[in-house]
């Protein structure tokens, strides 16, 4: 199982970024995918989750209306479109999935820094 995040970077407040997570080693189209984030000194928190076929999503209250999770099962990739970014969105963002019988898997993370 491999999850590889990309797309992070430095952005000014109010700006946008699109994160990608390329998955391999499992049947991507059959599983829920999630994005988590962890800021320095804070616990890792769920940002967004999407079901296997992409028609059901869940968001943390702090990102509702600003972030959009989506997936392309043909490309084995999940995305996180982040708009109206705030300094408090600064964190290491992780892609995540849970495979029945195998457990939870994480990517290496991609850093998002929101600063002027």
C-alpha positions as CSV (number, residue, x, y, z in Angstrom):
1,X,0.0,0.0,0.0
2,X,1.4,3.4,-0.9
3,X,-0.2,6.9,-0.5
4,X,1.8,9.8,-2.0
5,X,0.7,13.3,-1.3
6,X,1.6,16.3,-3.4
7,X,0.6,19.9,-4.0
8,X,1.5,21.6,-0.7
9,X,3.3,24.8,-0.4
10,X,3.4,28.4,0.8
11,X,0.3,30.5,0.1
12,X,-1.0,33.9,1.2
13,X,-4.2,34.1,3.3
14,X,-7.2,34.0,1.0
15,X,-5.3,31.9,-1.5
16,X,-5.9,28.4,-2.8
17,X,-4.1,25.1,-3.1
18,X,-5.0,21.7,-4.5
19,X,-3.6,18.7,-2.8
20,X,-3.4,15.3,-4.5
21,X,-2.9,11.8,-3.1
22,X,-1.9,9.0,-5.5
23,X,-2.8,5.6,-4.2
24,X,-1.5,2.2,-5.1
25,X,-1.3,-1.4,-3.8
26,X,-5.0,-1.8,-3.1
27,X,-8.4,-1.6,-4.8
28,X,-8.8,2.2,-4.6
29,X,-12.4,2.3,-5.9
30,X,-13.6,0.2,-3.0
31,X,-12.5,2.2,-0.1
32,X,-13.2,5.4,1.8
33,X,-10.4,8.0,1.6
34,X,-9.7,10.8,4.0
35,X,-7.5,13.8,4.5
36,X,-6.1,14.6,7.9
37,X,-3.9,17.4,9.1
38,X,-1.6,18.1,12.0
39,X,-0.4,21.5,13.1
40,X,2.7,21.9,15.4
41,X,1.8,21.1,18.9
42,X,-1.7,19.9,18.0
43,X,-3.3,16.5,17.5
44,X,-3.9,15.1,14.1
45,X,-7.5,15.9,13.0
46,X,-9.8,14.8,10.3
47,X,-10.3,17.4,7.5
48,X,-12.5,15.6,5.0
49,X,-13.6,12.1,4.0
50,X,-15.2,10.7,0.8
51,X,-16.9,7.4,0.2
52,X,-15.7,4.9,-2.4
53,X,-17.8,6.2,-5.3
54,X,-17.5,9.9,-4.4
55,X,-21.1,10.7,-3.8
56,X,-20.9,11.2,-0.1
57,X,-18.5,13.5,1.8
58,X,-17.9,14.8,5.3
59,X,-16.0,17.8,6.4
60,X,-14.7,19.2,9.6
61,X,-16.6,22.3,10.7
62,X,-13.5,24.4,10.4
63,X,-13.2,23.8,6.6
64,X,-16.8,23.5,5.5
65,X,-17.6,25.8,2.6
66,X,-13.9,26.3,1.9
67,X,-12.5,22.9,1.1
68,X,-13.7,20.3,-1.3
69,X,-12.7,16.6,-1.4
70,X,-13.0,14.6,-4.6
71,X,-11.7,11.5,-6.2
72,X,-10.9,10.0,-9.6
73,X,-11.1,6.3,-9.3
74,X,-9.8,5.9,-12.9
75,X,-6.6,7.6,-11.7
76,X,-6.5,6.2,-8.2
77,X,-6.2,9.7,-6.8
78,X,-8.0,11.7,-4.2
79,X,-7.9,15.5,-4.1
80,X,-8.4,18.3,-1.6
81,X,-9.2,21.7,-3.1
82,X,-8.6,24.3,-0.5
83,X,-9.9,27.8,-1.0
84,X,-10.0,30.9,1.2
85,X,-7.0,29.6,3.1
86,X,-6.4,31.0,6.6
87,X,-3.2,31.0,8.7
88,X,-4.8,28.4,11.0
89,X,-4.9,26.0,8.1
90,X,-1.2,25.7,8.3
91,X,-0.3,22.1,8.9
92,X,1.1,18.9,7.5
93,X,-1.7,17.3,5.5
94,X,-1.9,13.5,5.2
95,X,-3.8,11.2,3.0
96,X,-5.4,8.2,4.8
97,X,-7.3,5.0,4.2
98,X,-8.4,2.0,6.3
99,X,-8.3,-1.4,4.7
100,X,-10.4,-4.1,6.4
101,X,-8.1,-6.8,7.7
102,X,-5.0,-4.7,7.1
103,X,-5.5,-1.6,9.1
104,X,-4.9,2.1,8.6
105,X,-2.4,3.6,6.2
106,X,-0.9,7.0,5.9
107,X,1.0,9.0,3.4
108,X,4.2,10.9,4.2
109,X,2.3,14.2,4.3
110,X,2.6,17.4,2.4
111,X,3.2,20.8,4.1
112,X,0.7,23.6,3.7
113,X,1.8,27.0,5.1
114,X,-0.5,30.0,4.9
115,X,1.3,33.2,5.7
116,X,1.7,36.7,4.3
